[in-house]
Amino acid sequence: RGLKHEISDFGLGVPFVSNLPVRVDVFVQPSLSAKINGDPILLNARTKPFAQTHETILDVVLRDFDLTPWVAYLPIEPRFRLPSALLTTNLELSFSQAADATPVLALRGPVQLDRLVLQDRDGGPVASVAEVALEFADVQPLIGRWQFTRLRLAQPEIALVRLKDGSLNVLGLLPPAEAAQAPAKVVADHNDDKQADSAPVEDAQADEGAAPDKVDFLLALMRIRDGVIRFEDRTLAEPFSARIEAINLDMRDLATEGQVPAEIRLDYVSDAGEKFMHEDVLRLAPFEYAGNLQFGSIRLPRYAPYLAAALPGAQISAGSLSGSTRYRVILDEQGAPAIQVDAETLALRDFALLLKGAKSPAVKVPELDVKAATVDLGTQRVRVAGVEARGAAVSLVRLKNGDIDLMKALLPPAPARKPSVRPAPKPPAAPEWVVAVDKLALKAASVRFDDRSVGRPVVTAVDGIDFELDGFSTEKGTPLQIKLDSRLNKRGKVAASGPLTLEPLKADLRLDLRTVDLLPFQPYVLAQTKIAISRGNLSTQGRLNLSTGRRGQLLGRFAGDVAMA
């Protein structure tokens, strides 16, 4: 396509130039000014062309220079649109090279972009920023020094879309790999031709162009104000969208040198009223990122599309999550990460799990608190100091085919059987995760079990459940202590306490059953015998021992008193 540019108000200042000894160390100051398409540009230079250092300083001054017409001159076909971008600069570019020394190229001063708008090829919104300001403090690319005074972003807004194929829309703005390599190949071919016609250079001169071994990076201050991220996920069966707003970030002293890490403070809220606040530290060399996140009022039903696969027959109909977590990521010398996450507190409130087609929740948890939970990805261990639930209620239905409705809803359907083929060798088993809970407590819990698999349905209600578990662990051979007090069908009492080992099974429990009404269990008795129970209750006190035999069979022994009335 044809493009036209207008250059007006052209001005050129050509000063007196002399190589007289008295003038060698005096700056020559040429200048160039003009308007390109109505945008002013000013170049002021100070140079010593005949000095041994060839010291030269160039000031580049732009004010609201429109960048949009110049996208057409990119060496690749752009996959984005730039409908708005105004550049303002007051840069100082300097060069000098003393005799027998490496050249010094330095850049200092502010650069600012205003009213930046970025779109995809179809004109869809991708990003916009009211103002981006970056100040170069001491940038010397030849020696790997990149020091900046400040970076400021005002009202940035990003439209982030996860497409159906799992890719992100922003990655579609990048050129294809082959397109990005094409300009580099042209330059390489040109250099090869030039090198073939020139004499070999000295090793010292070749070393001058080599990349620096070490990067000296410093960003003294970074600020983001009033940022917005609009997120949409199209990979799910039910698309998910959210808006993160009021994004404010402050970061100080991010550097590759020194032992003091950068300090980061970040807070934001969602369109659902969820609040997040980070206080972090970041060290670049050696890499370490650690911090604390406080969050509140996370509405769990909002994220139902992500839980659909894990809950094929149910959905979370209510519940909010708040808490405080700590995290730490470090990289070793080989770049392998070590990640640890600690949840200081987690508070779940008014949780409800609803089975599909049901009118009332199958699981309700008014209050659940988790304290001091640690997840170590390196050692594959989870440790929790305490879990306490108050007022939890579970309703179960055993269907006529023997399935439990809640279990059926939570477990995915079994895969269809395939024709028998020779099984492939199994890969080595991965180490199993170890989960340990120091103390688990249920207060005032209840369970309702409706058994419809027998001739006459049986409803069993256990309420007033107070349950404590100490020392739980999935590690084999770990003993734990349990204590249970509950009420059965409003009249009976069921209590148990004592040590228990899950694998291999071993238990020595003290049982206390009082006035357990036998009439509700009549359908079970009638299904196995011809005995009819018209009334009666059971009481017993004693010890129940459980263990696993050599062949894996369950062994049990009870010693105590049994009374029926």
N, C-alpha and C positions, 0 to 999 in steps of 0.2 A: 504494500500500500504506500502511496506517496504521502510524505510528511513535509510540511513547510514550517520553517522557523524564521523569526524576525529578530535581527540584531540591530539595536538602536542605541543612541547616546553613547557611541563608542569613544573611549578616551584612552590614549596611550602616552605614558610619561617616560621619556628616554633621557636619562641624566648624563652628565659628563663622565666619561670613562677614560682612565689613564693608568698606565703601568709605571709611571714615574715613582721612584722610591718613596717620595713623601706622600704619595697617594695610595700606596699598596694596601695599607691597613685602614683605609677609610671606606666605609660602606657606600656602595653604589645603590641607589634606591629607585629602581624602575617601578612602574605601576600600570595596571590595566583595569579599566572600568567599562561596563557596558550594561545594557538591558537585553536579556534574551527572552523573547516572547513576553516582554513587559516585566520580567523578574530581574531585579538588580543583582549584579555580581561585581565584586571588587577584589582585585589581587594586588597586594603591596609586597614588594620584595626588598630585602637588604642583602647585599652580596659583596664579597671581596674576591672578584674573579682572578686576581693576580697574586693573592696571598697564598702562602704554602698550605694553609688549611682549607682553602676554597670555601670558607664559611659562607653559608647562604641561609637566609630565613625568609619564608614565604607566608604571608598572612592571607588566608582565604576567608572572605567575608561574604556571606549570603544572607538574605532576609526574605523569608517566605518564598523560597525558590520552589516552583512546582516541578515535582519529579515525575508526574504521570506521563508526559509525552516521551520520556526517555526510556520507558520500559521496552519500547519497540527496538531499541538498540542492544538489547541483551544478546549474548552470543548463542543463546538457546531459545527455543520456542517456549514462552512462559505459559504455565498451566494455571495462572491466576490473573485476576484483574486488580488494578490499582487505581480506583476512581479518584482517590484523594490522598495527597501526601505533600506537605510543605516543609522544606528544609531550611533551617537557619543555622549558620555556623559563624564562629569567630576563632578559627583554628590557626595555630602557628606551627608550620612545618619547617624544621631546621635540618641542615646537613653540614658536616665538616669532616675533614680527614687530614690529620697531621701526617707529616712525612714518616714513612715506615710504620704506620699505625692503621688499625682497622677503621673503616668509616663509621661515623656516628649519625644515625638518622633518628630524629625525635619528633614527636607530635604532642602538642599541648593545646588545651582550650576546650570550649563547650561545643556540642552538637545537639541540635534539637529538631525533632519531627513533630509537627502539629497536624491535627485532623487526619490522622492516618486511617485509611479504610482499605481492608483487604478482602477480596471476594474470590470465589472459585470461578472456573471458566464459564459456568452458567449464570454467574451473577449472584449466587447464593452467598449470604454473609459468612465470613470466617473470623475476622478480627477487626477491631477498631480501637484506637487509642486517641484520646483527646490531646495528650502531650507525652512525648518520650524525650527525656533530656539526659545526656551522658556527657560528663566532663572528663577529658583526658588530663591526668596529672603528669605522668611521665611514661610515655609509650615509646619504647625503642625496640622495634621488631627484630633488628639484627642481633641483639644480645638477649632476646627473650624476655624483655621487661614490659609488663602490661599493668600499669598502675593507673587507677581511675579514682577520682575524688568522689563522685556520686553518680548514681543512676536513679532516675525518678520516672515513674509511670503514673499518669493521672487518668482515671476512669477507663482502664483497659477493659475490653469486653471480647470474649472468645466464644464462638459457637462451635462446640466440640461434638462431633457426631461419630458414633461407632456404627459403621455400615454393616449390612447383612453378611458380608464376607469376613467380618471381624476386623477390618482395617479402619483406620481413623481418617476422617476427611482431610485433616491438615497434612497428612502424608501425601495425599494426592496432589498437593501444590508443588512438591519437589519434582525436579526433572527425572526422567528415567535414567538408570545407571549408564546406559550407552550414550545418552545425550549429554550427560555431565562429563563423560570422559572424552567426547569428541573435541572440545576446545583444547584440552590438555594435550591431546595427540597432535593437533596442528602445531602447537607451540613446540612440542618435543621434536617433531620433524623439522621445523624451522631451525631449531638449535643444532640439530645434527648436521644439517647442511652448512650452517655457519661455522660449526666447529671443524668440519672437514676442510674448509678453505682457510683456516687460521692456524697460527702456530700454537703449539702447546703452551699453556700457562704454567707458571711456577706453582709448586705445591702450596706455598704460603698464600698466594692469591686465591687458589681454589678453596682453601679453608675458610676464607672470609665469607663465602656464600653459604657455608654449611649451617645447618640448623643448630641453634644453641642446645647444649646438653641439658640445661636446667631452665625452667620457666619461673620467672619472678612475677607473680600475680598479686594484685591488691585491689580490692574494691572497698573503699573506706565507708561508704554509706549507700544503701539501697532502700528505696521506699516505693510502695505501691499503695495508691489510695483509691477507694471506691471501685474496686475491680468487680467484674461479673463474669461468671462462666455459665453458659447455657449448654447443658449436656443432654444428649439424646442417644439411646441405645436401641438400635434396630435389629439386633441379633436375637432378641427374645421373642417368644411366641406372642407376648403382649408387650409392645414397645414401652420403654421407660423413659421418662424425661424429668429433669430437675434443673433448678436454677440456683446457683451459688452466688450470693451477692454480698455487698459490704465487705469485700476482701481488702484487708489492710495488712501490709507487711512492712516491718522494719528490720534491717540487717546491718550490722556494723562489723567492720574490720575482717572481711573475708580475705585470707591471704595464704600463700604457699609457704611463706617464711614466718618464723616465730612460733612460740609454744602456746600463745593465747588463742583459743578458738573464736570464731565469729559467733556473735549473739543474734538470735533470730526470734522475732515475735510476730505471730500470724494469727489473725482471727477472721472469722467469716460466719455467715448464717445462710440457711437454705430458705427457699420459698415456703417450706412447711414449718418454719419457726425453729428449726434445729440450730443449735449454737455450738461452735467449735472455737477453741483457743489453744494455740501452740506456744510453748516457750522452749526453744531448742538451742543447741550449740553445734557448730560445724567446723571441723578441721580438715583441710585438704590433704596435708602430707604430714604424717600418715593419715589416711582417710578415717574419719570418725564422725558419725552423726548420731546425736542423742538428744532426747528431749522429753517433754511432758505434754500430753493432750488432755484437755478437759472438754467434755461434750455433754450436752443435755437435750432432753426431749426428742430423741431420735424416734420417729414414729415407725414402728416395725411393719405395719400393713402396707406402707408406702413402697416397701421393697419386695412385695409379694412376687413380682415377675422373676426376680433372681432366686426365689425359694421354690418356684414351681416344680423344678426337677427333684429337689430334696423332699418336697411334700406333695407327692402325686395325687393324693386323695384328700388333702386338707389345705387349709389356708389360715394364716394368722389374721384374725379379725380385729384384734386390739392389742395394745401394748406399747410402752415407751421405755427407752433405755437411756440411762445417764451414767456418767462415771469419769474416772481419771486413770489414764494409762501412761506408762513410761516405756520408751523404746531406745534401742541402741544398735547401731550397725557399724561394724569395723571391718576393714579389709586387711588381710595379712600380706606378706611380701609377694605372694603369688597372685594376689587379687581375689582370693576366695573370701566370701562374706561370712561373718559370724553375726547372727541376728538374735536378739533377745527382746521379748516384750513382757512387761510387767503391768498387770492391772491392779492398781492400788485399791480402787473401789469400782464395783459395777452394781447398778441398781435397776432392776426390772420392775415395772409397775403396771398393774391392771392388764396382765397378759391373758389372751384368750385364743385358743386353737379350735377352729370350727371345721368339722368334717363336711365334705361336699354333700349337699342335700339335707344337712341337718339344720335345725332351727336354734339349738342351744349348743354352747361350746362343749367339747369333750374334755378340754383341759382349761382350767382357770387358775391363775397364780396372781393374787392381788399384790404380793410383795415378795421379792427375792433379792437377796444381797450377796455379793461375792466379794471377799476381801483377800488382798495380797495373792493374786494369781500370777504365776510366772510361766512363760512359754519360751523354751530354749530350743531353737531349731537345730543347733549344732549337735546337742546331746539327745534330741528328740524326747524331751521331758516336759511335762506339765505338772506344776505343783500349785495347789490352792490351799491357803491357810484356813479359809472358812467359807461355807455356803449355808445360808439360812433362808428358808422359805416359810411364809406365814399365810395360813388360810388357803393353801392349795387344794384344788378339788379336781378329781379325775373321774370321768364316767366312761365305763367300758361296756360293750355289748358283744356277747359271744353269739355269732350267727348260727343258723341251723346246720350249716356245713362245718361248724367247728372253728371258723376263723374269728379272730378278735378284730372288731371294726377299726380300732385305733391302730393296731399293728399293721393291718392291711392297708390303711391309708398312708402310713409313714414309710412303708417298705415299697420299693419299686417292683413292678411285676417281674416274675421270673422270665428270662429270655427263652424264646422258642428253641426247642431241641433241633440240632443240626444232625445231618447224617453222620454216623460214626466214622471217624477217620483216625489215623494214627496220631496220637497226641504229640504236640511239639514238646521238646524238652523245656521244663520250667526254668525260668531264670532264677538265680540265687535270691532267696527271700531277703527282703529289706529288713533292717532292724525294726523291731516293734517299738511304738511309742509307749512310754510309761506315764501313766496319769496317777497322781497322788493327791488326796484330799485329806488334810489333817483333821477337819471336823465338818460333818454334814448334819444339819438339824432341820427337821420338819416340825412346825408348830401348828396345831389346830388344823391338820389336813384331813381330807376325807376321800374315800373311794367308793364308787357305786358300780356294782357289777351285775349286769342283766344277762343271765344265761338263757338263751332261747334254743339251745341244742337238745334239751331234754323234753320229755313229753309235756310237762307243765313248766312254763318259764319260772326261773328262780331269780329273785332279786336279793342281792347281799349288799348291805351298806355297812361300811366301816367308817366311823367318824371319830372326832376327838383324838386324832393320831398325833402323838408326840414321839418322834423318832430321832435318835442320835446315833451317829456312826463316827467312830474315832479311828484314825490311822488307816484309812482306805488307800489301797494301791493296786494297780493292775500287775505289778511285778509278782512273779510266782513266789509262793511261800510266805507272803507278807500277812501276818495276823492283824486282825482288827477287832474292835469292840463295838457291840451294838446294844442298844437299849430301846425297847418299844413299849408304849402304853397306848391302848386304843379301846374303843367301844364298838361292839359288834351287834348290829341290828337293834340298836337303842338300849338293849337290856344287858347283853353280855359284856364281859371284859376280857381282853386278850393282851397279855404282857409277855415279853421275852427279853432276856439279857444274857450277855456272856461273850466269850471269844469266838471268832469265826475266821477261818482261812478259806478263800474262794478256790484257789488252785494250788495244790490239790485240795479238794473239799475236806474240811475238818471243822467240826463245831462242837461246842460244849455249852448248850444253852439252858438256862433256867426258865421254865415255862410256868405261867400262871393264867389259867382259864377259869372264869367264874360265870356261872349261870348263863352259859351259851345255849340259846334256844335251839332245839333240834328240829322243830317242826318245819322251818323254812327249807331244810335240807332233805325233806321227805322224798322229792322226786329223784334225788341221786340214789337213795337207799332202795326205792322201788325199782329203779332201772337195773339193779344188780341182784336184788333178792325179792322175796314175796312178803317182806315185813312192812307193815304199815305203822307209821308213827302218828299218834293223835295228839300227843303232847309230851313234854319232857325237856330237861336241860342238862348240860354237862359242865362239870367243874373238875379241874385237875391241877395239881401242883407237882412238879418234878423236874428231872433233868433229861434233856434230849441230846444224845450224841449222834453225830453224823460223820461219815467218812467215806472214802472211795476205796473199793476193793482192788485187788491186783488186776482184774480184768475190766476195770472201769465201772463196775456195778456200784450202786448206792447201798451203803450199809447204814443201818440206824438202830439205835437202842434207846428205850425210854425206861426210866426208873422213877416211880413216884406214886402218888395217890390219885385215884380216879373215882368220881362220885357222879351218879346219875339220879335225877329226881323228876 
